[in-house]
Amino acid sequence: QGQLVESGGGLVQPGGSLRLSCTGSGFIDSVNGMGWYRQVPGKERELVAYTSGGVETYADFVKGRFTISGDFNKNTVVLQMSSLKPEDTAVYYCNIKTRSRTGVYWDFWGQGSQVTVSS
């Protein structure tokens, strides 16, 4: 039930760009929202960008640099990252949230993609 597969990520120089993609499958309930989070060792996972109901939300530290796009027909979400900074280095996780007819929400997570910004 519910699997996410991420692709993209890697090593990039400061100021460069990377693209992360995530596709979900096997959901029983309808997809309510899709997004990206990131985590560095010793810190909690934090929201990067999210899309739900036609509304896109961005963390302040990525506004103007990252763009999220979601295709709810294909259960695919893409994060286009530009003007990358060393502090963007982290493991990035895809998240897809489903909602049942009775209003129960479920979170599904991707396997994580390492993004390293370094010269």
C-alpha angles and dihedrals in degrees: 000000000000119000128185125200120195129198135181130043127111138129122332136165121248110280092027132118137241135179127216122195131189131185125190129202142171098043118160095196131045120278111251102178144354132204153141131255131180137207137192124195113282095015135092122257110266135200116255103172138340138188126199134148092001092304122117121203126194134188111245092243093063102036111129092013106061129050126196123202127181133194106199092185091060098029089235128140127186130195115200109197122195136171089027119198131202088250089063088070107120145107108280120212128198116222129196120184121200129195125208125216088257092055100258114145125210128192123214124190136203123230094259131255124227115230115188122184111193141131 
